[in-house]
Amino acid sequence: GEIMKDNGGPESFPKLPGSHLKLRRPPLEFVKNILVLLELDPDVEREVAILKKSLFAQVGVQEYSGETKWQNPATRYVLPDVFCTCGESRDLDLCAIVPSEDGEGFATSWTCLECDTEYDREDIERRLVDMVQRNSTRYQLQDLRDSKSGRVAIKAMAKQSEA
């Protein structure tokens, strides 16, 4: 019915920073997002189950297929073991947008959940740069393999294969 009038396609989705999913069907994605929000309220659980079955039928998808599983469209990057001056440690999702304490807008820094002290931004940046440098070094030092024999190449710049 109504939900399928303008079916759209992949071009209907904006290209946003952090997007990592290949979204193809706007009506299905709309239904999944609405249902995830409605499922947050336990008082309407039975009604949402009925609505879910009906909406998925309207968009032509079986209720329990893999397509109906909601996934967060934003990329996550968790920096493990961020320590505060109070001694507390936690894993910090750097891509999460956290609402500010007053409810107006979003927080501009990461704060400790125990003492409400701001984490050292320079320490976080230093750890991220170190991680990038370690990954770059690992990539540069990885073994180069000969495409014909599969063995580690002794002469990386040789014109002919050793095999």
C-alpha positions as CSV (number, residue, x, y, z in Angstrom):
1,G,0.0,0.0,0.0
2,E,0.8,3.5,1.0
3,I,4.3,2.8,2.3
4,M,5.5,1.5,-1.0
5,K,4.4,4.3,-3.3
6,D,7.9,5.9,-3.7
7,N,10.1,2.8,-3.4
8,G,13.3,4.7,-4.0
9,G,16.6,2.9,-4.1
10,P,20.2,3.2,-2.7
11,E,20.4,6.7,-4.1
12,S,17.7,7.8,-1.7
13,F,20.1,7.5,1.3
14,P,22.4,10.4,2.1
15,K,26.1,9.7,2.3
16,L,26.9,10.7,5.9
17,P,30.3,10.6,7.7
18,G,30.5,7.3,9.6
19,S,27.9,5.5,7.5
20,H,29.0,1.9,6.9
21,L,25.9,0.0,5.9
22,K,24.8,-0.6,2.3
23,L,21.2,0.6,2.5
24,R,19.0,-0.4,-0.5
25,R,15.3,-0.2,0.4
26,P,14.1,3.0,2.1
27,P,10.6,1.6,3.1
28,L,12.3,-1.3,4.9
29,E,14.8,0.9,6.6
30,F,12.1,3.3,7.7
31,V,10.0,0.5,9.2
32,K,13.0,-1.0,11.0
33,N,13.9,2.3,12.6
34,I,10.4,3.1,13.7
35,L,10.0,-0.4,15.2
36,V,13.3,-0.1,17.2
37,L,12.0,3.1,18.7
38,L,8.6,1.7,19.6
39,E,10.2,-1.4,21.1
40,L,11.8,0.8,23.8
41,D,8.4,1.2,25.5
42,P,7.5,-2.0,27.3
43,D,3.9,-0.8,27.8
44,V,3.1,-1.3,24.1
45,E,5.0,-4.6,23.5
46,R,2.0,-6.5,22.3
47,E,0.8,-3.8,19.9
48,V,4.3,-3.4,18.5
49,A,4.5,-7.1,17.8
50,I,1.3,-6.9,15.8
51,L,2.5,-3.7,14.0
52,K,5.8,-5.3,13.2
53,K,4.2,-8.3,11.5
54,S,1.9,-6.0,9.5
55,L,4.5,-3.5,8.4
56,F,7.0,-6.1,7.3
57,A,4.3,-7.8,5.3
58,Q,3.5,-4.5,3.6
59,V,7.1,-4.0,2.5
60,G,7.3,-7.6,1.3
61,V,9.8,-9.0,3.9
62,Q,9.3,-12.0,6.2
63,E,9.2,-11.0,9.8
64,Y,12.0,-13.2,10.9
65,S,14.4,-12.9,7.9
66,G,17.9,-11.4,8.3
67,E,16.8,-8.3,6.5
68,T,14.6,-7.2,9.4
69,K,17.3,-7.0,12.0
70,W,18.1,-3.4,12.8
71,Q,21.8,-2.4,12.8
72,N,23.2,0.9,14.0
73,P,24.1,2.9,10.8
74,A,26.9,4.7,12.5
75,T,30.4,3.4,12.7
76,R,31.7,2.6,16.2
77,Y,35.3,3.0,17.4
78,V,36.0,2.1,21.0
79,L,39.2,3.2,22.7
80,P,39.8,0.7,25.5
81,D,40.9,1.5,29.0
82,V,40.7,5.3,29.2
83,F,41.7,6.2,32.7
84,C,40.5,9.2,34.7
85,T,42.5,11.1,37.4
86,C,40.2,9.4,40.0
87,G,41.5,6.0,38.9
88,E,38.4,4.8,37.1
89,S,38.7,3.2,33.7
90,R,36.3,2.6,30.9
91,D,36.1,1.9,27.2
92,L,35.2,5.0,25.4
93,D,33.2,5.0,22.1
94,L,34.7,7.9,20.3
95,C,32.0,8.0,17.6
96,A,29.0,8.1,19.9
97,I,27.2,11.5,20.1
98,V,26.4,12.0,23.8
99,P,23.7,14.5,24.8
100,S,24.8,17.3,27.1
101,E,23.8,17.1,30.8
102,D,21.3,20.0,30.4
103,G,19.6,18.2,27.6
104,E,20.3,21.0,25.2
105,G,22.6,20.0,22.3
106,F,25.5,17.5,22.6
107,A,28.5,17.1,24.9
108,T,31.7,18.5,23.4
109,S,34.1,16.4,25.6
110,W,34.2,13.0,27.2
111,T,33.8,13.0,31.0
112,C,34.3,10.3,33.7
113,L,31.1,8.7,34.8
114,E,32.3,8.5,38.4
115,C,33.7,12.0,39.2
116,D,32.4,14.0,36.1
117,T,36.0,15.1,35.3
118,E,36.9,15.7,31.7
119,Y,39.2,13.1,30.2
120,D,42.6,14.3,29.0
121,R,42.0,15.0,25.3
122,E,45.8,15.1,24.6
123,D,46.2,11.7,26.1
124,I,43.4,10.3,23.9
125,E,44.9,11.9,20.8
126,R,48.3,10.5,21.7
127,R,46.9,7.0,22.0
128,L,45.1,7.3,18.7
129,V,48.2,8.5,16.9
130,D,50.3,5.7,18.5
131,M,47.7,3.2,17.3
132,V,47.8,4.5,13.7
133,Q,51.6,4.4,13.8
134,R,51.6,0.8,15.0
135,N,49.2,-0.3,12.3
136,S,51.2,1.5,9.7
137,T,54.4,-0.2,10.9
138,R,52.7,-3.6,10.9
139,Y,51.5,-3.0,7.4
140,Q,54.9,-2.0,6.2
141,L,56.6,-5.0,7.8
142,Q,54.2,-7.6,6.7
143,D,55.6,-10.4,4.6
144,L,55.4,-10.0,0.9
145,R,54.3,-13.2,-0.8
146,D,55.1,-14.4,-4.3
147,S,51.8,-14.6,-6.2
148,K,52.8,-17.8,-8.1
149,S,54.4,-19.9,-5.3
150,G,52.8,-18.3,-2.2
151,R,56.2,-18.2,-0.5
152,V,57.7,-15.2,1.3
153,A,59.4,-13.1,-1.4
154,I,63.2,-12.8,-0.8
155,K,63.7,-10.1,-3.4
156,A,60.6,-7.9,-3.2
157,M,61.7,-5.9,-6.2
158,A,62.9,-8.8,-8.4
159,K,61.6,-8.8,-12.0
160,Q,61.0,-12.6,-12.0
161,S,59.6,-15.0,-9.5
162,E,62.0,-17.2,-7.6
163,A,59.9,-20.3,-8.4
